[in-house]
Amino acid sequence: MQQNDFLTNNFKFLYPFFFMTGLFLSFWYASHQIMTGDQYQMIHKGYIGFLTGEWSSYGNAASVVGNVPGSLLAFVVGLPLFIVDSPWAPMSFFNLFTCLIFFLT
């Protein structure tokens, strides 16, 4: 019962601390991620759409079936590049919308 009182009394200090810790860990994870074929395909589709205006109508290449259907991947990765031309833009976009959804719920 004492633990519950501690959390209730210190909620206004713990809430921002854990929120900022989560935000820091998401950037830390992204900056230490090993780039493989899937990540290169995603950023390539985003940059092709950003630089040439040709948005692909399919997703990443799959090992057996050809390509995964869906063009949302190119838009989600490519649209933040119109704001900031940086490979960090899509990841920052994801974090921004995660924070927005977190505060709206």
C-alpha positions in Angstrom: 0.0 0.0 0.0 2.9 2.4 0.7 4.2 1.9 -2.9 0.8 3.1 -4.3 0.9 6.2 -2.1 4.4 7.0 -3.3 3.4 6.8 -7.0 0.3 8.8 -6.4 2.2 11.6 -4.6 5.0 11.8 -7.1 3.1 11.2 -10.3 3.7 14.7 -11.7 7.5 14.2 -11.4 7.6 10.6 -12.6 5.4 11.0 -15.6 7.7 13.5 -17.5 10.7 11.5 -16.4 9.5 8.3 -17.9 8.2 10.0 -21.0 11.6 11.7 -21.7 13.4 8.4 -20.9 11.3 6.6 -23.5 11.9 9.4 -26.1 15.6 9.3 -25.5 15.7 5.5 -25.8 13.8 5.6 -29.1 16.4 7.9 -30.6 19.2 5.9 -29.0 17.8 2.7 -30.5 17.5 4.3 -34.0 21.0 5.7 -33.9 22.5 2.3 -33.0 20.5 0.2 -35.4 22.3 -1.9 -37.9 21.3 -1.0 -41.4 20.3 -4.1 -43.5 18.6 -4.6 -46.8 15.1 -3.8 -45.6 16.1 -0.4 -44.1 18.0 0.5 -47.3 15.0 -0.4 -49.4 12.7 1.8 -47.3 15.0 4.8 -47.3 15.6 4.3 -51.1 11.9 4.3 -51.9 11.4 7.5 -49.8 14.3 9.3 -51.5 13.2 8.2 -55.0 9.7 9.7 -54.3 11.2 12.8 -52.8 13.8 13.5 -55.5 12.0 12.4 -58.7 8.3 12.5 -57.7 7.9 8.8 -58.7 6.1 7.0 -55.9 6.4 3.3 -56.1 3.1 1.3 -56.1 4.6 -1.6 -54.2 6.4 -2.2 -50.9 9.7 -4.0 -50.1 11.0 -6.9 -52.1 10.1 -10.2 -50.4 12.3 -13.3 -50.7 9.9 -15.6 -52.3 6.8 -13.8 -53.6 8.3 -10.8 -55.4 7.2 -7.5 -53.8 5.0 -6.9 -50.8 1.9 -4.9 -51.9 1.4 -1.4 -50.7 2.8 2.1 -51.5 2.3 3.5 -48.0 5.9 2.8 -47.1 7.2 5.2 -49.7 4.9 8.0 -48.5 5.6 7.5 -44.8 9.4 7.6 -45.4 9.4 10.1 -48.2 7.0 12.8 -47.0 9.1 13.9 -44.0 12.0 14.4 -46.4 10.1 17.3 -47.9 10.4 19.1 -44.6 14.0 18.2 -43.8 16.3 16.4 -46.3 17.9 14.1 -43.8 17.8 10.3 -43.2 16.7 11.1 -39.6 13.5 12.8 -40.9 11.3 9.7 -41.1 12.4 8.5 -37.7 11.8 11.9 -36.2 8.4 12.0 -37.9 7.5 8.6 -36.3 8.5 9.9 -32.9 6.6 13.1 -33.3 3.4 11.3 -34.2 3.9 8.8 -31.4 4.2 11.7 -28.9 1.1 13.4 -30.5 -1.0 10.2 -30.2 0.3 9.7 -26.6 -0.9 13.1 -25.5 -4.2 12.9 -27.4 -5.2 9.6 -25.6 
